[in-house]
Amino acid sequence: MKAINPATNELIKDYKEHTSGEVADIIDAVHNEFLAWRETSFDHRKKLMLKAAAVLRENSEEYAKVITLEMGKVISESRNEVEKCAWVCEYYADNAEKFLADEPVATDASRSFVAFEPIGIVLAVMPWNFPFWQVFRFAAPALMAGNGGLLKHASNVPGCALAIEEVFRKAGFPENIFRTLMIPARGVEDVIKNDRIRAITLTGSDPAGRQVAATTGSVLKKTVLELGGSDPYIVLDDADIPACVSMSVKSRMINAGQSCIAAKRFIVVKSRVKEFEEQQAAIMKAMKLGDTLSDDTQVGAMARMDLLEELHEQVRKSIEMGARLLCGGRKADGPGAFYLPTVLTDVKKGMPVYEQETFGPVSAIIPVKDADEAVAVANDSEFGLGGSLWSADLNKAEELARRIESGAVFINGMTKSDPRLPFGGVKNSGYGRELSHYGIREFVNIKSIWIA
């Protein structure tokens, strides 16, 4: 299991995979730890989770460097990711007891209520693009709820996986309440089928989600799936174009465009298309690529060269079909998986950048005649994760937002994940929710207790 720096193509470290016997031993160890952990108090768990937040902040530079070297994002974004992980730890430390408190229900009983109880080991199958954040947004609520955590991370970020395990140990959590499995993707099915695994959360591609859902369905286990998206970014005729463009670039280019909730399809009314495309292309063309460990670098590397090649093929085919290239459109000169910030306009239905998720620094501008067509285009997608809508008329914007088929819509702002808001999608973007009180209740036994 090799960790390779995508910015230089250099080997960082070669990690030894766990054998099937070691995997079984780890699962047994987490299960046995869970049996004691589920009996601990919220106060005890809170103390340790707050310490985890402190460990993250105390070692922020070290962990940020691991993220940047393994998956290519710029160091400033990696630092922000570590800080966000500390935030989610604090959020669930402070709120888990309230979210899982017994809920009285008036019935014909002398007393009846709903209790929320831990269910066991939650297996997380996680991707590489936010290698700390996507793990902590599952682990913080799962552990605070009294569950055990088991991580199968993406094979190109093994150092991140082990660093996260280290965070919980440094914070004083029991040694085996959160463990990492160093296994390839083909080993996941056997882990899911292990009787001691009670639930699975996956963030990843649509095909990976279908495979995990099929396996978990065969053994009747709970799943939460977040499978990415092709998020619309709607610009109406009364939008503040400079503010809208500035945020559009930030939303599209975070993590070199490798974000499931990044804006990908820019749906702009025709009266504002020219100024939008000119301003967006000017900003993106000027963005600085380079040393991912430098604070001056704005655009990092893509995580792997094969992903860059897939993205370039989407761009190339779209241009062949009539999309107009305003900037970029090719790999950057030199070593590493760097793709130039790219803007395509005159994008139409049928083109790859219209139909598919573009996981990289590529903007697809789709002109529309009015707000109704903008919503229709936004919904003309197999995905439904997030979306953004820009207008000076907030009442109209809210009405339109309610018509968009997605798990979230941000009006006059960038779509983002926030511990206080539920996160997840509809259609091929998956099901279930992470974060907020909805997220922590996904992996508990919601038990009715009735007393005569």
C-alpha positions as CSV (number, residue, x, y, z in Angstrom):
1,M,0.0,0.0,0.0
2,K,2.0,3.0,-1.3
3,A,1.7,6.6,-0.5
4,I,2.9,8.7,-3.4
5,N,3.1,12.5,-3.5
6,P,1.0,13.5,-6.5
7,A,2.7,16.8,-6.8
8,T,6.1,15.2,-7.5
9,N,5.3,11.5,-8.2
10,E,7.7,10.5,-5.5
11,L,7.1,7.6,-3.1
12,I,6.5,8.8,0.5
13,K,6.3,5.4,2.1
14,D,5.2,1.8,1.4
15,Y,2.9,0.5,4.1
16,K,2.3,-3.2,5.0
17,E,-1.3,-4.4,4.5
18,H,-3.1,-6.3,7.3
19,T,-3.5,-10.0,6.8
20,S,-7.0,-11.6,7.1
21,G,-6.1,-12.9,10.5
22,E,-5.0,-9.4,11.7
23,V,-8.2,-7.9,10.4
24,A,-10.2,-10.5,12.4
25,D,-8.2,-9.7,15.5
26,I,-8.7,-6.0,15.1
27,I,-12.5,-6.4,14.7
28,D,-12.6,-8.6,17.8
29,A,-10.6,-6.0,19.7
30,V,-12.9,-3.1,18.7
31,H,-15.9,-5.2,19.6
32,N,-14.6,-6.1,23.0
33,E,-13.7,-2.4,23.7
34,F,-17.1,-1.3,22.6
35,L,-18.8,-3.5,25.2
36,A,-17.2,-1.4,27.9
37,W,-17.3,1.9,26.0
38,R,-21.0,1.8,25.6
39,E,-21.4,1.9,29.4
40,T,-19.3,5.0,29.8
41,S,-21.0,8.4,30.6
42,F,-21.4,11.3,28.2
43,D,-19.2,13.4,30.5
44,H,-16.4,10.9,30.2
45,R,-16.7,10.7,26.4
46,K,-16.9,14.5,26.2
47,K,-13.7,15.0,28.1
48,L,-11.8,12.7,25.7
49,M,-13.4,14.2,22.6
50,L,-12.4,17.7,23.7
51,K,-8.9,16.4,24.2
52,A,-9.0,15.1,20.6
53,A,-9.8,18.6,19.4
54,A,-6.8,19.9,21.4
55,V,-4.5,17.2,19.9
56,L,-5.5,18.2,16.4
57,R,-4.8,21.8,17.1
58,E,-1.5,21.1,18.9
59,N,-0.3,19.0,16.0
60,S,-2.0,21.0,13.2
61,E,1.1,21.6,11.1
62,E,2.2,17.9,11.3
63,Y,-1.2,16.6,10.3
64,A,-1.6,19.2,7.5
65,K,1.7,18.2,6.0
66,V,0.6,14.5,5.9
67,I,-2.6,15.5,4.1
68,T,-0.8,17.7,1.6
69,L,2.0,15.2,0.8
70,E,-0.4,12.2,0.4
71,M,-3.2,13.7,-1.7
72,G,-1.9,17.0,-3.1
73,K,-4.0,19.8,-1.7
74,V,-2.2,23.1,-0.8
75,I,-1.0,23.4,2.8
76,S,-3.3,26.2,3.7
77,E,-6.4,24.1,2.9
78,S,-4.9,21.2,4.8
79,R,-4.6,23.4,7.9
80,N,-8.2,24.5,7.5
81,E,-9.2,20.9,7.3
82,V,-7.5,20.0,10.5
83,E,-9.2,22.9,12.3
84,K,-12.6,21.9,11.0
85,C,-12.0,18.4,12.4
86,A,-11.3,20.0,15.8
87,W,-14.6,21.9,15.5
88,V,-16.7,18.8,14.8
89,C,-15.1,17.1,17.8
90,E,-16.1,20.0,20.0
91,Y,-19.5,20.2,18.5
92,Y,-20.4,16.6,19.3
93,A,-18.6,16.8,22.7
94,D,-20.9,19.7,23.6
95,N,-24.1,18.4,22.1
96,A,-24.2,14.6,21.9
97,E,-25.9,14.2,25.3
98,K,-28.7,16.6,24.4
99,F,-29.1,15.0,20.9
100,L,-29.4,11.5,22.4
101,A,-31.5,12.3,25.5
102,D,-34.6,10.3,26.1
103,E,-37.6,11.8,24.4
104,P,-40.9,11.5,26.4
105,V,-44.0,10.5,24.3
106,A,-47.6,10.8,25.5
107,T,-49.3,7.4,25.0
108,D,-51.8,5.2,27.0
109,A,-48.9,4.1,29.2
110,S,-48.1,5.6,32.6
111,R,-44.8,6.5,31.0
112,S,-43.3,6.0,27.5
113,F,-40.3,7.4,25.8
114,V,-37.8,6.9,23.0
115,A,-34.2,6.0,23.9
116,F,-31.2,6.3,21.7
117,E,-28.6,3.6,22.3
118,P,-25.3,2.6,20.7
119,I,-25.4,-0.3,18.2
120,G,-21.8,-1.5,17.9
121,I,-19.0,-1.1,15.4
122,V,-19.5,1.4,12.6
123,L,-17.3,0.7,9.6
124,A,-16.3,3.8,7.6
125,V,-15.2,3.4,4.0
126,M,-13.7,6.8,3.3
127,P,-12.2,8.6,0.2
128,W,-9.0,10.6,-0.2
129,N,-10.1,14.1,-1.0
130,F,-10.7,15.3,2.5
131,P,-8.8,12.5,4.3
132,F,-9.2,13.9,7.8
133,W,-12.5,15.7,7.7
134,Q,-14.6,13.0,6.2
135,V,-13.3,10.6,8.8
136,F,-13.9,12.9,11.8
137,R,-17.4,13.8,10.7
138,F,-18.3,10.1,11.2
139,A,-16.0,9.3,14.1
140,A,-16.9,12.2,16.4
141,P,-20.7,11.4,16.5
142,A,-20.2,7.6,16.4
143,L,-17.8,7.6,19.4
144,M,-19.8,10.1,21.4
145,A,-22.9,7.9,20.8
146,G,-21.1,5.0,22.5
147,N,-20.2,3.1,19.3
148,G,-16.8,1.7,18.2
149,G,-15.2,3.0,15.0
150,L,-13.4,1.1,12.3
151,L,-11.8,2.9,9.3
152,K,-11.0,1.5,5.8
153,H,-9.4,4.6,4.2
154,A,-8.5,5.2,0.6
155,S,-5.4,3.3,-0.3
156,N,-3.5,6.4,-1.4
157,V,-3.8,8.1,2.1
158,P,-2.6,5.4,4.6
159,G,-0.5,7.9,6.5
160,C,-3.6,10.0,7.1
161,A,-5.5,6.9,8.3
162,L,-2.8,6.0,10.9
163,A,-2.5,9.7,12.0
164,I,-6.2,9.8,12.8
165,E,-5.9,6.6,14.8
166,E,-3.1,8.3,16.6
167,V,-5.2,11.4,17.4
168,F,-7.7,9.3,19.4
169,R,-4.9,7.4,21.3
170,K,-3.1,10.7,22.2
171,A,-6.5,12.0,23.5
172,G,-6.8,9.1,25.9
173,F,-9.5,7.1,24.2
174,P,-9.3,3.3,24.8
175,E,-6.7,1.8,22.4
176,N,-9.1,-0.3,20.4
177,I,-12.2,1.9,20.3
178,F,-11.1,3.4,17.0
179,R,-8.9,1.3,14.6
180,T,-7.7,1.5,11.0
181,L,-7.7,-1.4,8.6
182,M,-4.9,-1.4,6.1
183,I,-6.6,-3.4,3.4
184,P,-7.4,-3.0,-0.3
185,A,-10.9,-2.3,-1.6
186,R,-11.4,-5.9,-2.4
187,G,-11.2,-6.7,1.3
188,V,-14.1,-4.5,2.3
189,E,-16.9,-7.1,1.5
190,D,-15.6,-9.6,4.0
191,V,-15.4,-6.9,6.7
192,I,-19.0,-5.8,6.0
193,K,-20.1,-9.4,6.4
194,N,-18.4,-9.9,9.7
195,D,-21.2,-10.3,12.3
196,R,-19.6,-7.7,14.6
197,I,-20.0,-4.9,12.2
198,R,-23.3,-3.3,12.7
199,A,-23.4,-0.4,10.3
200,I,-21.5,1.1,7.4
201,T,-20.9,4.7,6.2
202,L,-19.3,5.3,2.9
203,T,-18.3,8.5,1.1
204,G,-17.2,7.8,-2.5
205,S,-18.2,7.2,-6.0
206,D,-21.6,6.0,-7.3
207,P,-20.3,2.6,-8.3
208,A,-18.6,2.1,-4.9
209,G,-21.9,3.1,-3.2
210,R,-23.9,0.6,-5.2
211,Q,-21.4,-2.2,-4.4
212,V,-21.4,-1.5,-0.7
213,A,-25.2,-1.1,-0.7
214,A,-25.6,-4.5,-2.4
215,T,-23.3,-6.2,0.1
216,T,-24.9,-4.6,3.2
217,G,-28.3,-5.3,1.9
218,S,-27.5,-9.0,1.7
219,V,-26.6,-9.0,5.4
220,L,-29.3,-6.4,6.5
221,K,-27.0,-3.7,7.9
222,K,-27.6,0.0,8.1
223,T,-25.8,2.2,5.6
224,V,-25.3,5.9,5.0
225,L,-24.0,6.7,1.5
226,E,-22.6,10.1,0.3
227,L,-21.8,9.6,-3.3
228,G,-20.8,12.9,-4.7
229,G,-22.6,15.3,-7.0
230,S,-22.6,17.7,-9.9
231,D,-23.7,20.7,-8.0
232,P,-25.5,23.6,-9.8
233,Y,-24.5,27.2,-9.2
234,I,-27.4,29.3,-10.4
235,V,-26.9,33.0,-11.3
236,L,-30.0,35.0,-11.9
237,D,-30.2,38.4,-13.7
238,D,-30.2,40.4,-10.5
239,A,-27.2,38.7,-8.9
240,D,-24.2,40.7,-7.7
241,I,-21.8,39.4,-10.4
242,P,-18.4,40.4,-8.8
243,A,-19.4,38.8,-5.5
244,C,-21.0,35.8,-7.3
245,V,-17.9,35.2,-9.5
246,S,-15.5,35.5,-6.6
247,M,-17.3,32.9,-4.6
248,S,-17.8,30.7,-7.7
249,V,-14.1,30.4,-8.1
250,K,-13.6,29.6,-4.4
251,S,-16.3,26.9,-4.6
252,R,-15.0,25.4,-7.8
253,M,-11.3,25.4,-7.0
254,I,-11.2,24.3,-3.4
255,N,-9.0,21.1,-3.2
256,A,-8.2,21.6,-6.9
257,G,-11.9,21.1,-7.6
258,Q,-11.9,17.7,-6.0
259,S,-14.9,18.2,-3.7
260,C,-18.3,16.5,-3.9
261,I,-20.0,19.7,-3.0
262,A,-17.9,22.0,-5.2
263,A,-19.9,24.0,-7.7
264,K,-19.6,22.3,-11.0
265,R,-22.4,23.4,-13.3
266,F,-22.6,27.2,-13.5
267,I,-26.1,27.9,-14.7
268,V,-26.3,31.6,-15.7
269,V,-29.1,33.6,-17.3
270,K,-28.1,34.8,-20.7
271,S,-28.2,38.5,-19.8
272,R,-25.3,38.0,-17.4
273,V,-23.4,35.2,-19.1
274,K,-20.8,37.4,-20.9
275,E,-19.6,39.3,-17.7
276,F,-19.7,36.1,-15.6
277,E,-17.6,34.0,-18.0
278,E,-15.1,36.8,-18.6
279,Q,-14.6,37.5,-14.9
280,Q,-14.4,33.9,-13.8
281,A,-12.0,33.0,-16.6
282,A,-9.7,35.9,-15.7
283,I,-9.5,34.9,-12.1
284,M,-9.0,31.2,-12.8
285,K,-6.4,31.8,-15.5
286,A,-4.3,33.9,-13.0
287,M,-4.3,31.3,-10.2
288,K,-0.9,30.0,-9.1
289,L,0.0,26.4,-9.3
290,G,3.2,25.0,-7.7
291,D,4.7,23.8,-4.5
292,T,1.9,22.5,-2.4
293,L,3.8,23.2,0.8
294,S,4.0,26.9,0.0
295,D,1.5,29.3,1.4
296,D,1.6,31.2,-1.9
297,T,0.3,28.4,-3.9
298,Q,-3.4,28.6,-4.8
299,V,-4.0,25.3,-6.7
300,G,-2.7,22.0,-5.6
301,A,-2.2,18.7,-7.5
302,M,-5.0,16.3,-8.4
303,A,-4.7,13.2,-6.2
304,R,-3.6,10.8,-9.0
305,M,-2.5,11.0,-12.6
306,D,-5.3,8.6,-13.8
307,L,-7.9,11.0,-12.3
308,L,-6.3,13.9,-14.2
309,E,-6.5,11.9,-17.4
310,E,-10.2,11.0,-16.9
311,L,-10.9,14.7,-16.3
312,H,-9.1,15.8,-19.4
313,E,-11.1,13.3,-21.5
314,Q,-14.3,14.9,-20.2
315,V,-13.0,18.3,-21.2
316,R,-11.7,17.1,-24.6
317,K,-15.0,15.4,-25.6
318,S,-17.1,18.4,-24.5
319,I,-15.0,20.7,-26.7
320,E,-15.4,18.3,-29.6
321,M,-19.2,18.6,-29.0
322,G,-19.2,22.4,-29.1
323,A,-18.2,23.7,-25.7
324,R,-16.0,26.8,-26.0
325,L,-12.7,26.8,-24.0
326,L,-11.9,30.1,-22.3
327,C,-8.8,29.0,-20.4
328,G,-6.9,25.9,-19.3
329,G,-7.9,22.6,-20.9
330,R,-4.7,20.7,-20.4
331,K,-2.2,19.3,-17.9
332,A,0.2,21.9,-16.5
333,D,3.8,21.6,-17.8
334,G,6.3,19.8,-15.5
335,P,6.0,16.8,-13.1
336,G,3.0,16.0,-10.9
337,A,-0.7,15.7,-11.5
338,F,-1.5,19.4,-12.0
339,Y,-4.3,20.4,-14.3
340,L,-4.7,24.0,-15.4
341,P,-7.8,25.8,-14.0
342,T,-10.3,25.4,-16.9
343,V,-13.4,27.3,-17.9
344,L,-15.8,25.9,-20.6
345,T,-18.8,27.9,-21.8
346,D,-21.7,27.2,-24.1
347,V,-22.1,23.9,-22.4
348,K,-25.1,21.9,-23.4
349,K,-27.0,18.7,-22.5
350,G,-25.2,15.6,-23.7
351,M,-21.7,16.9,-23.1
352,P,-19.7,15.1,-20.5
353,V,-19.2,18.2,-18.4
354,Y,-23.0,18.7,-18.3
355,E,-23.9,15.0,-17.6
356,Q,-21.1,13.8,-15.4
357,E,-19.4,14.8,-12.2
358,T,-16.2,16.6,-13.0
359,F,-13.8,16.0,-10.1
360,G,-11.2,18.6,-10.8
361,P,-10.5,22.3,-11.6
362,V,-13.0,22.6,-14.4
363,S,-15.9,25.0,-14.6
364,A,-18.9,24.3,-17.0
365,I,-21.0,27.4,-17.8
366,I,-24.5,26.7,-19.1
367,P,-26.5,29.6,-20.4
368,V,-30.3,29.7,-19.7
369,K,-33.1,32.1,-20.6
370,D,-34.6,32.6,-17.2
371,A,-35.1,31.3,-13.6
372,D,-37.5,28.5,-14.5
373,E,-35.1,27.1,-17.1
374,A,-32.2,27.4,-14.5
375,V,-34.1,25.2,-12.0
376,A,-35.0,22.7,-14.8
377,V,-31.3,22.4,-15.7
378,A,-30.2,22.2,-12.1
379,N,-32.6,19.2,-11.7
380,D,-31.6,17.6,-15.0
381,S,-28.9,15.5,-13.2
382,E,-28.6,12.1,-11.8
383,F,-27.1,13.7,-8.7
384,G,-28.6,15.8,-5.9
385,L,-26.1,16.7,-3.2
386,G,-25.9,20.5,-2.9
387,G,-26.5,23.7,-4.8
388,S,-26.0,27.5,-4.8
389,L,-28.4,30.2,-6.0
390,W,-27.6,33.9,-6.4
391,S,-30.2,36.7,-6.5
392,A,-31.0,40.0,-4.9
393,D,-34.6,38.9,-4.4
394,L,-34.4,36.6,-1.3
395,N,-38.1,35.7,-1.4
396,K,-37.8,34.5,-5.0
397,A,-34.5,32.8,-4.2
398,E,-36.1,30.8,-1.4
399,E,-39.0,29.8,-3.5
400,L,-36.6,28.5,-6.2
401,A,-34.4,26.8,-3.7
402,R,-37.3,24.7,-2.5
403,R,-37.8,23.5,-6.1
404,I,-34.2,22.3,-6.5
405,E,-33.7,18.6,-5.9
406,S,-30.7,18.4,-3.6
407,G,-29.8,17.8,0.0
408,A,-28.8,21.5,0.5
409,V,-29.1,24.9,-1.2
410,F,-27.1,27.9,-0.2
411,I,-28.5,31.3,-1.3
412,N,-25.9,33.9,-2.1
413,G,-23.2,31.8,-0.6
414,M,-21.0,28.8,-1.2
415,T,-22.3,25.3,-0.5
416,K,-20.3,23.8,2.4
417,S,-20.5,21.2,5.2
418,D,-21.2,22.5,8.7
419,P,-21.4,20.4,11.8
420,R,-24.7,22.3,12.7
421,L,-26.4,21.3,9.5
422,P,-27.4,17.9,8.1
423,F,-25.3,16.8,5.2
424,G,-26.3,14.3,2.5
425,G,-28.1,14.0,-0.8
426,V,-30.8,12.5,-2.9
427,K,-30.9,10.6,-6.2
428,N,-27.5,9.2,-7.1
429,S,-25.8,11.3,-4.4
430,G,-26.8,8.7,-1.9
431,Y,-29.0,8.6,1.2
432,G,-28.9,9.2,4.9
433,R,-27.4,12.2,6.7
434,E,-24.2,13.1,8.5
435,L,-23.6,16.0,10.9
436,S,-26.2,17.8,13.1
437,H,-28.5,15.8,15.4
438,Y,-29.7,13.9,12.3
439,G,-26.2,12.5,11.8
440,I,-25.6,11.2,15.3
441,R,-29.0,9.4,15.2
442,E,-28.2,7.5,12.0
443,F,-26.1,5.0,14.0
444,V,-28.1,4.3,17.2
445,N,-30.9,2.0,18.1
446,I,-34.0,4.2,18.3
447,K,-35.8,2.2,21.0
448,S,-39.4,2.7,22.2
449,I,-39.9,2.0,25.9
450,W,-43.5,1.7,27.2
451,I,-44.3,1.3,30.9
452,A,-47.8,0.3,32.1
